[in-house]
Amino acid sequence: MKVLIEFEVDGATFEDNFTGEVLSVLQQAAVKICNQSTREDGCVCTTPEADDILLDNNGKRIGTVGLEQ
């Protein structure tokens, strides 16, 4: 199994506090990975759900997080 985390760091929120914002996104990803791990076996999502999407502190969608078999 793999954990895939991908997000853009080009937004304004990263300009003011890059390290703090990256840490915040990674903490968010950790929670979302735990939530994803409780999905039923065989669950195949064809569209992103809330636990698949990463947001910056301004609420802008910046990336995704997921578990891959």
TIVO-931698 format. One line per 10 residues: number of its first residue (from 1); their letters; for each residue x, z, y of C-alpha. Coordinates in nm, 3 decimals. Each point is the difference from the previous one (the first is absolute). Layout:
N
NUM = a = X/Z/Y ~ ...
This chain:
69
1 = mkvliefevd = 0.000/0.000/0.000 ~ 0.114/-0.074/0.355 ~ -0.097/0.133/0.339 ~ -0.008/-0.274/0.260 ~ 0.005/0.100/0.368 ~ 0.020/-0.265/0.270 ~ -0.066/0.036/0.372 ~ 0.091/-0.157/0.332 ~ 0.193/0.203/0.259 ~ -0.041/-0.237/0.294
11 = gatfednftg = -0.287/0.183/0.173 ~ 0.018/0.201/0.320 ~ -0.046/0.329/-0.185 ~ 0.340/-0.052/-0.168 ~ 0.177/-0.062/0.333 ~ -0.052/0.355/0.126 ~ 0.083/0.193/-0.317 ~ 0.124/-0.228/-0.278 ~ 0.116/0.269/-0.241 ~ -0.306/0.218/0.048
21 = evlsvlqqaa = -0.238/-0.290/-0.047 ~ 0.175/-0.120/-0.318 ~ -0.017/0.354/-0.138 ~ -0.371/0.017/0.084 ~ -0.071/-0.331/-0.177 ~ 0.197/0.108/-0.310 ~ -0.192/0.330/-0.014 ~ -0.324/-0.198/0.026 ~ 0.122/-0.226/-0.282 ~ 0.068/0.301/-0.223
31 = vkicnqstre = -0.359/0.123/0.038 ~ -0.139/-0.347/-0.064 ~ 0.213/-0.046/-0.314 ~ -0.139/0.327/-0.137 ~ -0.354/-0.120/0.077 ~ 0.066/-0.333/-0.171 ~ 0.130/0.172/-0.311 ~ -0.344/0.154/-0.055 ~ -0.174/-0.338/-0.023 ~ -0.155/-0.079/-0.336
41 = dgcvcttpea = 0.217/-0.188/-0.248 ~ -0.058/-0.371/0.020 ~ -0.121/0.016/0.360 ~ 0.091/-0.332/0.160 ~ -0.054/-0.014/0.374 ~ -0.022/-0.345/0.153 ~ -0.024/0.121/0.360 ~ 0.197/0.278/0.167 ~ -0.166/0.340/0.002 ~ 0.079/0.286/0.237
51 = ddilldnngk = 0.262/0.139/-0.239 ~ 0.181/-0.337/-0.008 ~ 0.045/-0.037/0.376 ~ 0.260/0.168/0.222 ~ -0.079/0.070/0.366 ~ 0.223/0.097/0.290 ~ -0.082/0.300/0.220 ~ -0.207/-0.229/0.224 ~ -0.221/-0.097/-0.296 ~ 0.139/-0.354/-0.023
61 = rigtvgleq = 0.039/-0.148/-0.349 ~ 0.374/-0.043/-0.060 ~ 0.038/-0.044/-0.375 ~ -0.094/0.090/-0.354 ~ 0.087/0.240/-0.277 ~ -0.074/-0.049/-0.367 ~ 0.074/0.081/-0.360 ~ 0.101/-0.288/-0.225 ~ 0.011/0.012/-0.379
